[in-house]
Amino acid sequence: MKTITFSQATLEAMQEEMRRDERVFVLGEDIVRQGGIFGQFKGLPDEFGSRIIDTPISETAIVGASVGAALAGMRPVADMHFADFVGVCFDEIYNQMAKIYYMFGGQKPVSMVLRAPDGLVNQAAAQHSQSVEAFFLHIPGLKVVIPSNPADAKGLLKSAIRDDNPVLYFEHKQLFPVKGEVPEGEHLVPIGKAKVVKEGKDVTLVSWSMTMNLAIKAAQTLEKEGISVELIDLRTVSPLDKETILSSVEKTSRLAIAHEAVKQGGVGAEISAIVAEEALDCLDAPIVRVGAPFTPVPFARSLEQAYRITPEKIAAGIRGMM
């Protein structure tokens, strides 16, 4: 094991996959000149030259070109700068990228990855702070991954690049400097498989991305109060690993879900529906969802702090169900 940052882990994944497969290339805004807005591509132009492409400021062109390149047999990795900007190229994502393989009878896979830095950062306000993974849970033909730590960041990105399906790869902006242990050598994390981070007996707590780290802190607090929490890191929101969730709920009889995205219509709602449909008899208490209020992300620091999901809010929600 070695200890590196989340950003370094994704950089290693890119280097390894580009060395392994000449069809892999990168395109996006400020990739060559700046190494990406968060430096997550820094150094790649020195090694891979013309396979790292700076594009005009057009998300539509970036995703459209990536779909075309994938149909031609390449494996593009497109950078979205900020996940908030997917609205600009939404047609290319949900009508082209997601549906071409199905509509043309499986003649051509669309093997591409769309990397999208998401999540709340200090006073980036309503258009640069959103968590939008729930949009894509509703679109057949897409895989959606969302790591919470450096090891999964590397392993999921490598798996995404090798996948023959289009993959959205959300990477929380606050996670880029976070350090963690990453296995040496070849390291792949399967898409569609959640991870039981910690076993417990009183309540199942499901989370992902940056909020998973907050959930861990909440669980540590609750353990001191005698509440045993089973922690599940979803890692992939589409396809959902419902088997792992249902198995845990059958054991603990309680379910809490925490995510940074707006609570209304979030991934937590889908998980709640699955458990209500398939494991209602196992529940000893109503399901608890902890998510952001139904409002744009505020700019004012005090309001932003009130908007944030915190370990205290997660712990309070679980205490209420106990």
N, C-alpha and C positions, 0 to 999 in steps of 0.2 A: 504493500500500500504506500501511496505517497499523498501528501497534503497539498492541494492546489485550490485555486479559486474556481467558482462556477464558470467564469469567463474563460479561464485557461482550459478548463475541461472541455468546453465546446470547441475551443480552438484546436485542441488535440484531436478531437473527433473529426474535424474538418481536414486537418493535415493527414491523418491516417486514411480517411476514405478517399481523399484526392490522390494520394500515392497509390492506393490499391486499385482505383478505377479511374481511368482517364476520361470517362464520360461525365464525371462530376465536375461542375464548375459553379461559380458564385456570381450573382449579379444583384445590384442594388445601388442606392445613392450613397456616395462618399465612402465606398468600400476601399478603393485604391488609395485615394488621397488621405483618408482619415482612419482607415481600418474599421469602419462602421462607427456609428454615433457613440457607441459605448466601448469601442476598441476591441470588440469581440472577433474581428477578422484581421487584427494587426499582424503584419508579417507575412500573410499569405501571398500578396503580390510579389514579394521578393523570391519566393520559391516557385510559384505557379504562373507568374507572368500573365499572359493573355487569357488565362482561365479565370481571372478575377476581373470583373467588368463593372465599371462605373456607368450608371444609366442616367438619363434625364430625370427630372423630378416628375415622374409619372408612374404612380402605382399601377395604373391600368396597363401601361407598356411593360412594366416589370413582370407582372403575372401573366399577361398575354404572351410575351416572349418566352416565358418559362414553359407554358403549356405547349407552345409550338415546338420548343426544343425537346421536351419530353416525348412528344409524338414522333420526333425524328430520331429517337433512340438515346438521347442524352439524359443526364440525371441532374437537372439544375437545382441549386439551393438559392432561393430568392429571399432577400432581406426586406422587411416591411418598414424599417426605421422605427415606427411606433405601431403597435397593434391597432390603435385607434384609427389608422388610415385605411384599414381593410374596407371601409365603406366606399372608398373611391373606386375600388376594383371588385366590388362584390359580385357583379355579373360574371366576371372572369372566374371567380372562385366557385360560386354555387351553380352556375349554368354551364360552364365549360370544364374547368378543372375537375369538378366532382362527378360530372355526368357523361363525359365523352366515352369512357371505357364501356359503360352500360349501353349508351345509345347506338354505338357502332359494333355491338355484338362481341366485345372483347377482342377486337382486332389489334388495338394498340393500347398498352397501358400508359397512364400518365404518371410516370415515376418522378415526382418532384417534391421538394420540401419548401414550405413557406415559413420562414422564421419570423416571429412577431414578438418583439419586446413589449410586455404589457405591465399593468399594475400601477399602483399608487406610489409616487415619489414626492419629495418635498415641494409643495406648491407648484406642481406642473399643471394643475387646474383641470378643467372638464374635458379638454380635447387631447390630453397627453397622459392620462392616468387611469384609463379604464381597463377593466377585466372583462373581455368579451367572449370568453370560451363558450358560453351557453348558446350564442348565435349558431354555432356550427354543430352542436349536438343534434340539431333538427335537420341536418342535411345529409341524406344518404350519399355514400361514395367518398366521404372524407374520413381520415383518421385524425384524431386530435390528441396530442400528447402535451404534458405540462409538468415538468420535473420540479422537485423542491430542493435538490441538493446536487453538488458537483458530480458525484458518481452516476446518478441517474441522468443528469444533464448530458454526460458523455455517452452513456450507454444507449439512451433513447435517441439521441441525434444520429448515432451510427446506424441504429436499427431503422430509423426513418429514412435515411439516405438509401439504404439497401432495399427498402420496401417498394413493391411494384405499384402501390397505390399512392395517391396524393396525400401528404401528411402536413397538417398545421402543427407547428412546433412553437408553443408559447413559452417564453422565458422572461420571468419577472425581473424588472429592471433593478430592484433592490437586491436581487440574488447575485448579480454579477461579481461583486467583491467578496461574497461569502466563501469561506474556505471549508474544505472537507476532504475526507479520505477517498481516493479513487484507486481502484485496483490497477496494478501494472499489467501491461500486455493487452491482448484482445479482450475488450469488455463490451458486451452487448446486453441491453435490457429489453425484454420482450414487450412489444406494444400490445396493450389490452390486458395486462396483468398488474393488479394492484399489489401492494406490499403491506404485510402486517408488521408495522414498525415496532410495536410493543403489545404483548398479550395482556389481557385484563379480563375481569369477570363481571363487572357491574354495568358498564355502558360501552357501546361502540361509538367511537368518534372518527368520522371520515373527513379528510381534508386533502389538499393538494397545493402545489406551488408555494409561494411565500407563506400562506396561511398555515401550512403544515408545520412550520417552525414555531408559530404561535400556539398551535394545538399541542405541540410537545410541551411547551412551557405550562400551558393550562393543565395538562395531565399531571405534570410534576407537582403542581400546587394541590390538585385534588387528591393525589396519592397521600399527601401529608394529612389530609382530612379523612382518610380512610375510604376514599372512593377509587376503585380500581378501574382504570380506563384502558380499553383496547384501542390502539391507534392504527388506522388504516390510511396509507398514502395512496390515493387513487392512481396517480401517475399518468393514466390515460383516461380522458373523459369520453372518448368515442373510439372504439367500442368500450362500454362500461363493463368492468369485471363484477357483475352482480353476484356471481357465485361466492366470491370472497366476502362480500358485504353480507349476504344472506346467512352464510355459515357463521359469521361473527355475531349477528343479531340473534340467531337461534341460541347462541351460548349466553349472551349478556342480557337479552330481553329489553334492551333500550338502545336507541339510536339518536345520535347528535351529528349534525353536519355543519361544517364551518367553511365559508369561502369569502374572499374579498369582494367578489362581484355583488352587484345588487341582488338582494334576497329574492325579489319578485321574479319568477320565471328563470331562476338560476339552475345550475346543475343539481343543486340540492333538492330542488322540487322534483326532478326526475328520479333521483335516488329514493326520495320519500314515497313516490308513487309506486315504484318497483316493490319496496318493502311492504307497503300497504296492500298491494295486490297479491303478493306471494308469501308474506310472512306475518300477516296481521295477528294471527293467533299467538305469535311468539312475543308480542310487545306487552310490557307491563306498564308502559307510560306513553303519552303522546310523543311523537317525534319532535325534536327540537332543531330548528335551523337558525344559524347565526350568519347573517349577511349584512351587506351595506344597506342603508336606507334608500328609498326610491326617489333619488334626487341626483342630479349631476355632481361630480366630484367638486367640492368647493375650493376656492383659491385661498381664502383667509385661513391663516394657520390654526386659529382656534376652532373654526368650523371643520377644517380638514381633520383635526385631531378627534373631534366628536364623531366624524364620519368613519374613521378607521376601525377595523376589527382589531381587537386586542386580546391577549390571553385572559384578561380579567372578564371581558364580555363572554368569551367562550366558557370559562369556568362558571360564571353566573348562570348561564343557560342550562348547564348540566346540573348544577345544584338545584335548580328549580324543578327538574324532572325527577330528582331523587327524593 
